[in-house]
Amino acid sequence: MLDISGIKSRAQQDFQEALRSAFWRKARAWLGKGCNDLLSYHDVFSYLKKQQQFNRGTQSVPLDQIVGSTGRSNDFDLAFYPRQNETEGRWINVAKAKYQGKKPPPVLLYKVGEAYFVEDGNHRISVARANGEATIQARVIEFDVSNLTPEPACTRLGYKLR
């Protein structure tokens, strides 16, 4: 087990590695003209606010299905690697707690089709992704999209929202 200074050092190293990964992911996306951005929940919310919502309780959610954020879509890339140093303090605190064996509370996610948006827990998701985890515990609120037309070419969500 690491001591406090070792935990902080490891968390700082992990943050810098995640920040570098985000940079290289951005460069690869730019060169390949791909997309590496998180979806902004607010960009699609106006189409969803009239949809019925269901509280699905706490469940294990695959990190790969989390594609957007309600308020931090510019702070993290699509793999939830941090894009700027401003997130370092919070990121390191979350990582230190993890390395000390503290169990974090579940994140809060909105489910739209098979995709999830983060309401609370962006840094916890980022740390989990950086540590190679495949799933995260989350409280899930699901939007009913059964009356929306599936159209994968229309949006990254796979639904025609207009």
Contact map, one row per residue, 1 for C-alpha under 8 A:
111000000000000000000000000000000000000000000000000000000000000000000000000000000000000000000000000000000000000000000000000000000000000000000000000000000000000000
111111100000000000000000000000000000000000000000000000000000000000000000000000000000000000000000000000000000000000000000000000000000000000000000000000000000000000
111111100000000000000000000000000000000000000000000000000000000000000000000000000000000000000000000000000000000000000000000000000000000000000000000000000000000000
011111110000000000000000000000000000000000000000000000000000000000000000000000000000000000000000000000000000000000000000000000000000000000000000000000000000000000
011111111000000000000000000000000000000000000000000000000000000000000000000000000000000000000000000000000000000000000000000000000000000000000000000000000000000000
011111111100000000000000000000000000000000000000000000000000000000000000000000000000000000000000000000000000000000000000000000000000000000000000000000000000000000
011111111110000000000000000000000000000000000000000000000000000000000000000000000000000000000001001100000000000000000000000000000000000000000000000000000000000000
000111111111000000000000000000000000000000000000000000000000000000000000000000000000000000010001000000000000000000000000000000000000000000000000000000000000000000
000011111111100000000000000000000000000000000000000000000000000000000000000000000000000000000000000000000000000000000000000000000000000000000000000000000000000000
000001111111110000000000000000000000000000000000000000000000000000000000000000000000000000000000000000000000000000000000000000000000000000000000000000000000000000
000000111111111000000000000000000000000000000000000000000000000000000000000000000000000000011011000000000000000000000000000000000000000000000000000000000000000000
000000011111111100000000000000000000000000000000000000000000000000000000000000000000000100010000000000000000000000000000000000000000000000000000000000000000000000
000000001111111110000000000000000000000000000000000000000000000000000000000000000000000000000000000000000000000000000000000000000000000000000000000000000000000000
000000000111111111000000000000000000000000000000000000000000000000000000000000000000000000000000000000000000000000000000000000000100000000000000000000000000000000
000000000011111111100000000000000000000000000000000000000000000000000000000000000100000100110000000000000000000000000000000000000000000000000000000000000000000000
000000000001111111110000000000000000000000000000000000000000000000000000000000000000000000000000000000000000000000000000000000000000000000000000000000000000000000
000000000000111111111000000000000000000000000000000000000000000000000000000000000000000000000000000000000000000000000000000000000000000000000000000000000000000000
000000000000011111111100000000000000000000000000000000000000000000000000000000001100000000000000000000000000000000000000000000000100000000000000000000000000000000
000000000000001111111110000000000000000000000000000000000000000000000000000000001111100000000000000000000000000000000000000000000000000000000000000000000000000000
000000000000000111111111000000000000000000000000000000000000000000000000000000000000000000000000000000000000000000000000000000000000000000000000000000000000000000
000000000000000011111111100000000000000000000000000000000000000000000000000000001000000000000000000000000000000000000000000000000000000000000000000000000000000000
000000000000000001111111110000000000000000000000000000000000000000000000000010001110000000000000000000000000000000000000000000000000000000000000000000000000000000
000000000000000000111111111000000000000000000000000000000000000000000000000000000010000000000000000000000000000000000000000000000000000000000000000000000000000000
000000000000000000011111111100000000000000000000000000000000000000000000000000000000000000000000000000000000000000000000000000000000000000000000000000000000000000
000000000000000000001111111110000001000000000000000000000000000000000000000000000000000000000000000000000000000000000000000000000000000000000000000000000000000000
000000000000000000000111111111000001000000000000000000000000000000000000000010000000000000000000000000000000000000000000000000000000000000000000000000000000000000
000000000000000000000011111111100000000000000000000000000000000000000000000000000000000000000000000000000000000000000000000000000000000000000000000000000000000000
000000000000000000000001111111110100000000000000000000000000000000000000000000000000000000000000000000000000000000000000000000000000000000000000000000000000000000
000000000000000000000000111111111111000000000000000000000000000000000000000000000000000000000000000000000000000000000000000000000000000000000000000000000000000000
000000000000000000000000011111111110000000000000000000000000000000000000000000000000000000000000000000000000000000000000000000000000000000000000000000000000000000
000000000000000000000000001111111100000000000000000000000000000000000000000000000000000000000000000000000000000000000000000000000000000000000000000000000000000000
000000000000000000000000000111111100000000000000000000000000000000000000000000000000000000000000000000000000000000000000000000000000000000000000000000000000000000
000000000000000000000000000011111110000000000000000000000000000000000000000000000000000000000000000000000000000000000000000000000000000000000000000000000000000000
000000000000000000000000000111111111000000000000000000000000000000000000000000000000000000000000000000000000000000000000000000000000000000000000000000000000000000
000000000000000000000000000011001111100000000000000000000000000000000000000000000000000000000000000000000000000000000000000000000000000000000000000000000000000000
000000000000000000000000110010000111110000000000000000000000000000000000000011100000000000000000000000000000000000000000000000000000000000000000000000000000000000
000000000000000000000000000000000011111000000000000000000000000000000000110111000000000000000000000000000000000000000000000000000000000000000000000000000000000000
000000000000000000000000000000000001111100000000000000000000000000111000110111000000000000000000000000000000000000000000000000000000000000000000000000000000000000
000000000000000000000000000000000000111110100000000000000000000000111000100000000000000000000000000000000000000000000000000000000000000000000000000000000000000000
000000000000000000000000000000000000011111110000000000000000000000011110100000000000000000000000000000000000000000000000000000000000000000000000000000000000000000
000000000000000000000000000000000000001111111000000000000000000000011110000000000000000000000000000000000000000000001000000000000000000000000000000000000000000000
000000000000000000000000000000000000000111111100000000000000000000000100000000000000000000000000000000000000000000000000000000000000000000000000000000000000000000
000000000000000000000000000000000000001111111100000000000000000000000000000000000000000000000000000000000000000000000000000000000000000000000000000000000000000000
000000000000000000000000000000000000000111111111000000000000000000000000000000000000000000000000000000000000000000000000000000000000000000000000000000000000000010
000000000000000000000000000000000000000011111111100000000000000000000000000000000000000000000000000000000000000000000000000000000000000000000000000000000000000000
000000000000000000000000000000000000000001111111100000000000000000000000000000000000000000000000000000000000000000000000000000000000000000000000000000000000000000
000000000000000000000000000000000000000000011111110000000000000000000000000000000000000000000000000000000000000000000000000000000000000000000000000000000000000011
000000000000000000000000000000000000000000011111111000000000000000000000000000000000000000000000000000000000000000000000000000000000000000000010000000000000000000
000000000000000000000000000000000000000000001111111100000000000000000000000000000000000000000000000000000000000000000000000000000000000000000000000000000000000000
000000000000000000000000000000000000000000000011111100000000000000000000000000000000000000000000000000000000000000000000000000000000000000000000000000000000000000
000000000000000000000000000000000000000000000001111110000000000000000000000000000000000000000000000000000000000000000000000000000000000000000011100000000000000000
000000000000000000000000000000000000000000000000111111000000000000000000000000000000000000000000000000000000000000000000000000000000000000000011000000000000000000
000000000000000000000000000000000000000000000000001111100000000000000000000000000000000000000000000000000000000000000000000000000000000000001111000000000000000000
000000000000000000000000000000000000000000000000000111110000000000000000000000000000000000000000000000000000000000000000000000000000000000001111000000000000000000
000000000000000000000000000000000000000000000000000011111000000000000000000000000000000000000000000000000000000000000000000000000000000000011100000000000000000000
000000000000000000000000000000000000000000000000000001111110000000000000000000000000000000000000000000000000000000000000000000000000000000111100000000000000000000
000000000000000000000000000000000000000000000000000000111110000000000000000000000000000000000000000000000000000000000000000000000000000001111000000000000000000000
000000000000000000000000000000000000000000000000000000011111000000000000000000000000000000000000000000000100000000000000000000000000000011110000000000000000000000
000000000000000000000000000000000000000000000000000000011111100000000000000000000000000000000000000000000000000000000000000000000000000011110000000000000000000000
000000000000000000000000000000000000000000000000000000000111110000000000000000000000000000000000000000000000000000000000000000000000001111000000000000000000000000
000000000000000000000000000000000000000000000000000000000011111010000000000000000000000000000000000000000000000000000000000000000000001111000000000000000000000000
000000000000000000000000000000000000000000000000000000000001111111000000000000000000000000000000000000000000000000000000000000000000011100000000000000000000000000
000000000000000000000000000000000000000000000000000000000000111111000000000000000000000000000000000000000000000000000000000010001000111100000000000000000000000000
000000000000000000000000000000000000000000000000000000000000011111100000000000100000000000000000000000000000000000000000000000000000010000000000000000000000000000
000000000000000000000000000000000000000000000000000000000000111111100000000000000000000000000000000000000000000001110000000000000000000000000000000000000000000000
000000000000000000000000000000000000000000000000000000000000011111110000000000000000000000000000000000000000000000111100000000000000000000000000000000000000000000
000000000000000000000000000000000000011000000000000000000000000111111000000001000000000000000000000000000000000000111000000000000000000000000000000000000000000000
000000000000000000000000000000000000011110000000000000000000000001111100100001000000000000000000000000000000000000011100000000000000000000000000000000000000000000
000000000000000000000000000000000000011110000000000000000000000000111111100000000000000000000000000000000000000000001110010000000000000000000000000000000000000000
000000000000000000000000000000000000000111000000000000000000000000011111100000000000000000000000000000000000000000001110000000000000000000000000000000000000000000
000000000000000000000000000000000000000110000000000000000000000000001111100000000000000000000000000000000000000000000010000000000000000000000000000000000000000000
000000000000000000000000000000000000000000000000000000000000000000001111111100000000000000000000000000000000000000000000010000000000000000000000000000000000000000
000000000000000000000000000000000000111100000000000000000000000000011111111110000000000000000000000000000000000000000000000000000000000000000000000000000000000000
000000000000000000000000000000000000110000000000000000000000000000000001111110000010000000000000000000000000000000000000000000000000000000000000000000000000000000
000000000000000000000000000000000000000000000000000000000000000000000001111110000111001000000000000000000000000000000000000000000000000000000000000000000000000000
000000000000000000000000000000000000110000000000000000000000000000000001111111111110000000000000000000000000000000000000000001000000000000000000000000000000000000
000000000000000000000100010000000001110000000000000000000000000000000000111111111110000000000000000000000000000000000000000000000000000000000000000000000000000000
000000000000000000000000000000000001110000000000000000000000000000110000000111111000000000000000000000000000000000000000000000000000000000000000000000000000000000
000000000000000000000000000000000001000000000000000000000000000100000000000111111000000000000000000000000000000000000000000001001000000000000000000000000000000000
000000000000000000000000000000000000000000000000000000000000000000000000000111111100000000000000000000000000000000000000010011001000000000000000000000000000000000
000000000000000001101100000000000000000000000000000000000000000000000000000111111110000000000000000000000000000000000000000001001100000000000000000000000000000000
000000000000001001100100000000000000000000000000000000000000000000000000001110011111101000000000000000000000000000000000000001000000000000000000000000000000000000
000000000000000000100110000000000000000000000000000000000000000000000000011110001111100000000000000000000000000000000000000000000000000000000000000000000000000000
000000000000000000100000000000000000000000000000000000000000000000000000001000000111111100000000000000000000000000000000000000000000000000000000000000000000000000
000000000000000000100000000000000000000000000000000000000000000000000000000000000111111100000000000000000000000000000000000000000000000000000000000000000000000000
000000000000000000000000000000000000000000000000000000000000000000000000000000000001111110000000000000000000000000000000000000000000000000000000000000000000000000
000000000000000000000000000000000000000000000000000000000000000000000000001000000101111111100000000000000000000000000000000000000000000000000000000000000000000000
000000000001001000000000000000000000000000000000000000000000000000000000000000000001111111110000000000000000000000000000000000000000000000000000000000000000000000
000000000000000000000000000000000000000000000000000000000000000000000000000000000000011111111000000000000000000000000000000000000000000000000000000000000000000000
000000000000000000000000000000000000000000000000000000000000000000000000000000000000001111111100000000000000000000000000001000000000000000000000000000000000000000
000000000000001000000000000000000000000000000000000000000000000000000000000000000000001111111110000000000000000000000000001101100000000000000000000000000000000000
000000010011001000000000000000000000000000000000000000000000000000000000000000000000000111111111000000000000000000000000000000000000000000000000000000000000000000
000000000010000000000000000000000000000000000000000000000000000000000000000000000000000011111111100000000000000000000000000000000000000000000000000000000000000000
000000000000000000000000000000000000000000000000000000000000000000000000000000000000000001111111110000000000000000000000001100100000000000000000000000000000000000
000000000010000000000000000000000000000000000000000000000000000000000000000000000000000000111111111000000000000000000000000100100000000000000000000000000000000000
000000110010000000000000000000000000000000000000000000000000000000000000000000000000000000011111111100000000000000000000000000000000000000000000000000000000000000
000000000000000000000000000000000000000000000000000000000000000000000000000000000000000000001111111111110000000000000000000000000000000000000000000000000000000000
000000000000000000000000000000000000000000000000000000000000000000000000000000000000000000000111111111110000000000000000000000000000000000000000000000000000000000
000000100000000000000000000000000000000000000000000000000000000000000000000000000000000000000011111111000000000000000000000000000000000000000000000000000000000000
000000100000000000000000000000000000000000000000000000000000000000000000000000000000000000000001111111000000000000000000000000000000000000000000000000000000000000
000000000000000000000000000000000000000000000000000000000000000000000000000000000000000000000000111111100000000000000000000000000000000000000000000000000000000000
000000000000000000000000000000000000000000000000000000000000000000000000000000000000000000000000111111110000000000000000000000000000000000000000000000000000000000
000000000000000000000000000000000000000000000000000000000000000000000000000000000000000000000000110011111000000000000000000000000000000000000000000000000000000000
000000000000000000000000000000000000000000000000000000000000000000000000000000000000000000000000110001111100000000000000000100000000000000000000000000000000000000
000000000000000000000000000000000000000000000000000000000000000000000000000000000000000000000000000000111110000000000000000000000000000010000000000000000000000000
000000000000000000000000000000000000000000000000000000000100000000000000000000000000000000000000000000011111000000000000100000000000000111100000000000000000000000
000000000000000000000000000000000000000000000000000000000000000000000000000000000000000000000000000000001111100000000111110110000000000111100000000000000000000000
000000000000000000000000000000000000000000000000000000000000000000000000000000000000000000000000000000000111110000000111100000000000000001111000000000000000000000
000000000000000000000000000000000000000000000000000000000000000000000000000000000000000000000000000000000011111000011111000000000000000001111000000000000000000000
000000000000000000000000000000000000000000000000000000000000000000000000000000000000000000000000000000000001111100011110000000000000000000011110000000000000000000
000000000000000000000000000000000000000000000000000000000000000000000000000000000000000000000000000000000000111111111000000000000000000000011110000000000000000000
000000000000000000000000000000000000000000000000000000000000000000000000000000000000000000000000000000000000011111111000000000000000000000000111100000000000100000
000000000000000000000000000000000000000000000000000000000000000000000000000000000000000000000000000000000000001111100000000000000000000000000011100000000000100000
000000000000000000000000000000000000000000000000000000000000000010000000000000000000000000000000000000000000001111110000000000000000000000000000000000000000100000
000000000000000000000000000000000000000000000000000000000000000011100000000000000000000000000000000000000000001111111000000000000000000000000000000000000000100000
000000000000000000000000000000000000000000000000000000000000000011110000000000000000000000000000000000000000111101111100000000000000000000000000000000000000000000
000000000000000000000000000000000000000010000000000000000000000001111100000000000000000000000000000000000000111100111110000000000000000000000000000000000000000000
000000000000000000000000000000000000000000000000000000000000000001011100000000000000000000000000000000000011110000011111110000000000000000000000000000000000000000
000000000000000000000000000000000000000000000000000000000000000000001110000000000000000000000000000000000011110000001111110000000000000000000000000000000000000000
000000000000000000000000000000000000000000000000000000000000000000000000000000000000000000000000000000000011100000000111110000000000000000000000000000000000000000
000000000000000000000000000000000000000000000000000000000000000000000000000000000000000000000000000000000111000000000111111110000000000000000000000000000000000000
000000000000000000000000000000000000000000000000000000000000000000001001000000010000000000000000000000000010000000000111111111000000000000000000000000000000000000
000000000000000000000000000000000000000000000000000000000000000000000000000000000000000001100100000000000000000000000000111111100000000000000000000000000000000000
000000000000000000000000000000000000000000000000000000000000000000000000000000000000000000100110000000010010000000000000111111110000000000000000000000000000000000
000000000000000000000000000000000000000000000000000000000000001000000000000000010000000000000000000000000010000000000000111111111000000100000000000000000000000000
000000000000000000000000000000000000000000000000000000000000000000000000000100111100000000100000000000000000000000000000011111111100000000000000000000000000000000
000000000000000000000000000000000000000000000000000000000000000000000000000000000000000000100110000000000000000000000000001111111110000000000000000000000000000000
000000000000000000000000000000000000000000000000000000000000000000000000000000000000000000000000000000000000000000000000000111111111110100000000000000000000000000
000000000000000000000000000000000000000000000000000000000000001000000000000000111000000000000000000000000000000000000000000011111111110000000000000000000000000000
000000000000010001000000000000000000000000000000000000000000000000000000000000001000000000000000000000000000000000000000000001111111100000000000000000000000000000
000000000000000000000000000000000000000000000000000000000000000000000000000000000000000000000000000000000000000000000000000000111111100000000000000000000000000000
000000000000000000000000000000000000000000000000000000000000000000000000000000000000000000000000000000000000000000000000000000011111110000000000000000000000000000
000000000000000000000000000000000000000000000000000000000000001000000000000000000000000000000000000000000000000000000000000000011111111100000000000000000000000000
000000000000000000000000000000000000000000000000000000000000011100000000000000000000000000000000000000000000000000000000000000011001111100000000000000000000000000
000000000000000000000000000000000000000000000000000000000001111000000000000000000000000000000000000000000000000000000000000000000000111110000000000000000000000000
000000000000000000000000000000000000000000000000000000000001111000000000000000000000000000000000000000000110000000000000000010010000111111000000000000000000000000
000000000000000000000000000000000000000000000000000000000111100000000000000000000000000000000000000000001110000000000000000000000000001111100000000000000000000000
000000000000000000000000000000000000000000000000000000001111100000000000000000000000000000000000000000000111100000000000000000000000000111110000000000000000000000
000000000000000000000000000000000000000000000000000000011110000000000000000000000000000000000000000000000111100000000000000000000000000011111000000000000000000000
000000000000000000000000000000000000000000000000000000111110000000000000000000000000000000000000000000000001111000000000000000000000000001111100000000000000000000
000000000000000000000000000000000000000000000000000011111000000000000000000000000000000000000000000000000001111000000000000000000000000000111110000000000000000000
000000000000000000000000000000000000000000000000000011110000000000000000000000000000000000000000000000000000011100000000000000000000000000011111000000000000000000
000000000000000000000000000000000000000000000001001111000000000000000000000000000000000000000000000000000000011110000000000000000000000000001111100000000000000000
000000000000000000000000000000000000000000000000001111000000000000000000000000000000000000000000000000000000000110000000000000000000000000000111111000000000000000
000000000000000000000000000000000000000000000000001000000000000000000000000000000000000000000000000000000000000110000000000000000000000000000011111100000000000000
000000000000000000000000000000000000000000000000000000000000000000000000000000000000000000000000000000000000000000000000000000000000000000000001111110000000000000
000000000000000000000000000000000000000000000000000000000000000000000000000000000000000000000000000000000000000000000000000000000000000000000001111110000000000000
000000000000000000000000000000000000000000000000000000000000000000000000000000000000000000000000000000000000000000000000000000000000000000000000111111000000001110
000000000000000000000000000000000000000000000000000000000000000000000000000000000000000000000000000000000000000000000000000000000000000000000000011111100000001110
000000000000000000000000000000000000000000000000000000000000000000000000000000000000000000000000000000000000000000000000000000000000000000000000000111110000011100
000000000000000000000000000000000000000000000000000000000000000000000000000000000000000000000000000000000000000000000000000000000000000000000000000011111110011100
000000000000000000000000000000000000000000000000000000000000000000000000000000000000000000000000000000000000000000000000000000000000000000000000000001111111111100
000000000000000000000000000000000000000000000000000000000000000000000000000000000000000000000000000000000000000000000000000000000000000000000000000000111111010000
000000000000000000000000000000000000000000000000000000000000000000000000000000000000000000000000000000000000000000000000000000000000000000000000000000111111011100
000000000000000000000000000000000000000000000000000000000000000000000000000000000000000000000000000000000000000000000000000000000000000000000000000000111111111100
000000000000000000000000000000000000000000000000000000000000000000000000000000000000000000000000000000000000000000000000000000000000000000000000000000011111111000
000000000000000000000000000000000000000000000000000000000000000000000000000000000000000000000000000000000000000111100000000000000000000000000000000000010011111000
000000000000000000000000000000000000000000000000000000000000000000000000000000000000000000000000000000000000000000000000000000000000000000000000000001111111111100
000000000000000000000000000000000000000000000000000000000000000000000000000000000000000000000000000000000000000000000000000000000000000000000000000111110111111110
000000000000000000000000000000000000000000000000000000000000000000000000000000000000000000000000000000000000000000000000000000000000000000000000000111110110011111
000000000000000000000000000000000000000000010010000000000000000000000000000000000000000000000000000000000000000000000000000000000000000000000000000110000000001111
000000000000000000000000000000000000000000000010000000000000000000000000000000000000000000000000000000000000000000000000000000000000000000000000000000000000000111
